[in-house]
Amino acid sequence: MKIFIVKKEEENNRMDRYLAKKEEDLSRVAIQRLMEEGKILVNGKKVKSSYKIQEKDEITVEEEIPKEIELKAQDIPVEIIYEDKDMIVVNKPKGMVVHPANGNLDGTLVNAIMAICKDSLSGIGGEIRPGIVHRIDKDTSGILMVAKNDKAHIGLSEQIKNHEVKKTYLALVRGIVKENEATINMPIGRSTKDRKKMAVTQNGKEAITHFKVLKRFPESKCTLLEVRIETGRTHQIRVHLAQIGYPIIGDITYSNGKNKWGIQGQCLHAKSLEFKHPTTGKKMFLEADLPMYFKNIII
């Protein structure tokens, strides 16, 4: 159960809006449903979602227990970039979800990794995310590391938390980018207009994205960028580039997705990772090859 105490400067906000800001993973529709079910209370009592919160109100949220998902190993081809007793690094194909969730119960990277690694996966990520240290979106291709044991998982997670892992991406964006290099420093949070989307918001979390131009394509009116992120906010690269007027080609969430090549889903590839091996401390630099559809455009 989570408990929130309303501060003076927060009072007179609608109950559902207040909680939507506090709990980014909960949509206002979900909040309203939980309130109707009596799982969200104010000072121990049920209230309507339109209730105007007051200073010192105690709001309790009964967390929902996720439905159990039976994981199964599946023989799904995945390119292995590196593997040892502590970790495995793969090149995730576009269109593959990283771990099971409602709507994607199998056919995920976790199902594939389970078939490769058998029982040797870290348990820290929980039953539906064994070994998963970080994620990339379904329609983003590229490099992803998975921990085989808890020690490796902790070591890799700490490096990510402390911004010690250098993540580099390739993005093909719509428009001719004028700057050769630039940094985008704009906070990102859940969109107030559409809870399924992220957005640049005043009250969002710090998000820093660096990019440099690799090649401009005047005839196609697009630009190939190398992108490096300091932070790992949800949809960070996609949101930042769309915000400055250069949406990623194929992105139907943060643009209209239309393009001359008929690409569906963002043309974004996690190219490389630089980090220290979680056990040996050795410096690692690993790269994932571009998918063929991406290569064909930029050749």
N, C-alpha and C positions, 0 to 999 in steps of 0.2 A: 504494500500500500504506500502511495506517495501522499505527502502532506504539504500544502502550500499555505502560508500566512500572508494575507494581503497587506501591502505597504500603503502608506498614506498617499503616495503619488500614483498608485494603481487603482484607487477606488473610483467608483462610478462607471467602470468599464462593464460591458456585457460579460456575463459568466463564460459563454462559449468562446468569445474572442480572447478573453484573458487566458483561458486554458490552451487555446490553439497556439498562442505565443510561447507558453511554458512547455508544452508537450508537442514538439514538432512532428512526431510520428502519428499524432492523432488528428484526423480531419474534424471539422466542425460537425459534420454529419455523425461521425463516430462518437463525438463528445455528447451530442444531443441524445443519441441512442443510449449511451451509458447513464446519462442523467435520468432518462425515462425508466431505466432498469434499476435505479437506486444505487448504482455503483459509484456515482459522484455525489457527494453530500457537502452542504455548507453548514458548519456548526452542528453536524449530526443530522441535518434535515434535508429532505428533497426540495429542490427549487427548480424553477423554469430556466431554460437556457438564456432567456432575456433578463434574468435577475441581474441587477446592478450591484456589483460587489462593493463591500465597505471595508474600511481599514480594520485590521485585526481579524477579519473573517478567516476561519479555518476551513480550508477546502481539502477534502480527502478523495483520492482517486484509487479505486480498487482495480489493480492491474489485471488485465485479462490473461488467462493462461492459454498460450498458443496451442492449437490442435496438434496432436502428435502426427508426425509424418514418418512413415516407414521408409527409411533410406535403403536403396539397393544399388549394388555395384552394376555398372553397365559398360559393356565393351564399346566405348565411343572413341573414335580416333582423335587424339590430341597430340600435337607436336611437343615433345619434351626437349627443352633447351639445356637443362642441367638437372642432375639428380645425385644425391648422396644419402647417407643414413639419416641426415637431419632435415633435409628439405628437398623439394622438387620445384622446378621453375618451368612453366609451360607457356606456350603461345596460344592464348584463348582465341578461338575463331569468332568472328562476328556472328551475332544471332544466338549465341549460347549464354544462358543465364549462369551466374557463378554458383549459386546454391539454391536448393528447393525452397519454394514459398507457394502460397495459394496461387493457383493458375499455372504454376510450373513445378509439378511434383517430381518429374524425372527429366532425363535428357540434359541435366545440368553438368557443369564442370565437376562438382563434387561427386556426382555419380560416376563420371569418367575416372577421376582421381582414385576413388575407392577401388575400382577394378585394377588400377595400376599398382597402388600401394598396399592393397589388402588391409590388414589391421594396423599398419604403421602410420597413423595420422594423429596429430595433436587433438586432445579433447577439449581444449580451452574454448574453442569457438562454439561449443555446444553440439547437441546431437545432429542438428541440420546444417552445421557449418564446420565440420571437422577439418582442422588444419588451416582454415581460411584466415589469413592475416590481414589482407586488404582486398578490395574489390574493384572491378571496373564494370561499366554499364553493359547491358546485354548486347547492344549494337556497337560497342567499342571493342576492337580487336586488340590483341597484344599480350605483352609479358605480365605474368602473374606468379607470385611465389606462394608456396603452400608449405606449412610446417609439418614435419613428421612426428615430432614429439613436443612435449610442453616446454622444455627448456629452450628449444629453437623458437617456438612460438613467442615466448616471453621476450627473447632477445631481439627478434625481428620487430615485434610490436613496439618495444621501447625505442628502437631506432626511428620508426615511423613517427611515434609520438614526439620525439625530440628533433624532428625535421632533419635527421641524419641520412635519410634515404633520398637519393637524387632520382626523381622520376622525370623522364623525357618522353614527349609525345610528338607525333606528326599530325597536323590538322590541315585539311584542305577547306578553305573558307571562301565564301562568296564575296566578290569585290576585290579591288586592287588595293592592298594595304600600302599606305604611303610611307609610314615609318619603317626603317630597317630593323629597329629593335625598340621594345617598349615594355613597361611593366604596368599591369592592371592591379590596383589595390582597392577593391570594393567589397564591402561586407555582403555575405550571402545568407539568406534565410528562406524559410518556407513562404511561398507566394500567398498573399492575402486574397488574391482573386481566384486562384486555383491551387488547392492544397496538394495536388499531385505534382506540382511544378516548384522549382526553386526560383529565386529572383534576387536581384540586388536590392537590399532593404537596409534602411537606416539602423534597425535594431538587429541585423544579422551578425553572424560570426565573421571574424577577420578571414579574408581570402586574398591570396597573392598569387598572381600568374605572370610569368615572364614569357615573352615570345620574341622570335626573330624571323625575318623573312628568308626563306631558302630559295624560292623561285616565284616569279610573277608570270601569269599566263594572260596577257592582254586580250588574245582572241576569245578565250573562254571566260574572261572577266572573273578570274579566281586567283588565289594566292596560296602557296604551300608554306606553312609555318612550322617551325620547331618550337615546341611549347614545354616549359618547365614549371612545375607548381611547387610552391613552398608549403602550402596547406592542402588538405584533402577534403574539401567540402563536396557534398553531393552535387553532381553535374557541374562542378566548378568551371572547367574549361568551356563547356557549352554555353553556360550562362554568361560568363565574362565576355567571350567573343561576340555573342549575340548583342550584348549590352552596348558594345562600342561600334556596332554596325557591320560586323563581319561574321555572320552566323556560319556554322559548319555545314558544308554541303550535305544534303540528305537528312538533316535534322528536322523531324516533323514536330518536335515538341517546342523548340525555341525558334522555329522558322516555319516556312510553308513546305519545306522538304523538296520542292521542285528543282530539277536539274536536268541538263542535257543528256546525262549518262544513264538516267533512270535508276540511280542509286537510292535505296531505301534504308534509312537509318544513317546516323552521323558518320561522316568520313573522318574518323578519328582512330588513331592507332597508338597504343602504348609501346613505344619503340625500345626503351632501355631502362635498366635499373642499376644504380650504383649503391652498394651497401657493404657492410662488413659481415663476413660469415658469422652466424650466431654462436658457433662453437670455437672455431679456430681464430676468429678475429681477422682473417685474411680479407683484403680488399677484393670485392667482386664487381665485375662489370659484365653485364649480360644483355644481349640484344635479341629482339624478336623480329623475324623477317616480315616485310609487308605482305598483306594478302594480294593476290594477283589483280583483283579488280582495281585496287589502289595504285599498284605499279603501272597498270595500263593507262591510267589517266595522266600520271606525272612524267612518263617517259618522254 
